[in-house]
C-alpha cells in the first residue's frame, strides 16, 4: 500500500521539469518520480548505502548550503528532513534561492502537538525503537505559526495538510515488544538458574531468586501507566504536508 506522503508527492509533482530530491536517503522517492520528462538530482550529506543505478544523478551536499545556481529547479521536495536542521530558516532560504519563480517546494515536518513523539520516545527509552538511523535529535517541531514564521517574506503557501498516521498498530507493536522483552528476561533467568538441571543447590537457587524478579513487574507496571495516555492519539496528525510556491 502506498504511503500518504508518497501519494501526495506524486499528485503535486509536475509532469515536466528539473527536480531536486533534498535529503534523498536511498533515493526511493527519486526512483518513484523519475520519468522521461523529469530530470531528478538527488542530494544528501552521505552517499546511499545501496548502489545507485546509472540513471541516478547524486550530489553530496547539505540543504543549508546547496551547490546550485539561483533559479535552477522547477520542483524541489524534502521529506522529513528540515526538523533535523538547527538553522531551518537558512535551509528554507537556500531552497528559495535555487527554485525558479513559479516553482513549488514540497516538504513534510513533524507537528508540534503530535503525541507520536511519546511513542517514539518510549520506544527509544525501552530499547524497542526499530529505526536507529533516524534516532537523531529533532531540533524542531512545528505548529501553523512556526511554518508561517519559517517562510515569511519568501514563499506563498499553496496547501497545508496533516499526514494522518495510524497510531494503533505502532502502539500495539510497542506493547508487544515490551511483552517480548519481559519473556526474554524470564527465559534468561530460567536458563541461568537451571543451567545444570538438578545440580544447583538450594543456597544458589535462593541467591538467584528475587534478583531479577521485580524488574519484569516494574516494566509491565510502567507500560500500564502509559497505556491510557497513548490510546487517544489515534488519528492525530503525524507530520504536516506543505506545498509552497515561489512567486
C-alpha positions, 0 to 999 in steps of 0.5 A: 500500500502506498504511503500518504506522503508518497501519494501526495508527492506524486499528485503535486509533482509536475509532469515536466521539469528539473527536480531536486530530491533534498535529503534523498536517503536511498533515493526511493522517492527519486526512483518513484518520480523519475520519468522521461520528462523529469530530470531528478538530482538527488542530494544528501550529506552521505552517499546511499548505502545501496548502489545507485543505478546509472540513471541516478544523478547524486550530489553530496551536499547539505540543504543549508548550503546547496551547490546550485545556481539561483533559479535552477529547479522547477520542483524541489521536495524534502521529506522529513528532513528540515526538523533535523536542521538547527538553522531551518530558516537558512535551509528554507532560504537556500531552497528559495534561492535555487527554485525558479519563480513559479516553482513549488517546494514540497516538504513534510515536518513533524507537528508540534502537538503530535503525541507520536513523539511519546511513542517514539520516545518510549520506544527509544527509552525501552530499547524497542525503537526499530529505526536507529538511523533516524534516532537523531535529535529533532531540533524542531517541531512545528505548529501553523505559526512556526511554518508561517514564521519559517517562510515569511517574506519568501514563499506563498503557501499553496496547501497545508495538510496533516499526514494522518498516521495510524497510531494503533498498530505502532502502539500495539507493536510497542506493547508487544515488544515490551511483552517480548522483552519481559519473556526474554528476561524470564527465559534468561533467568530460567536458563541461568538458574537451571543451567545444570538441571538438578545440580544447583543447590538450594543456597544458589537457587535462593541467591538467584531468586528475587534478583531479577524478579521485580524488574519484569513487574516494574516494566509491565507496571510502567507500560500500564501507566502509559497505556491510557495516555497513548490510546487517544492519539489515534488519528492525530496528525503525524507530520504536516504536508506543505506545498509552497510556491515561489512567486 
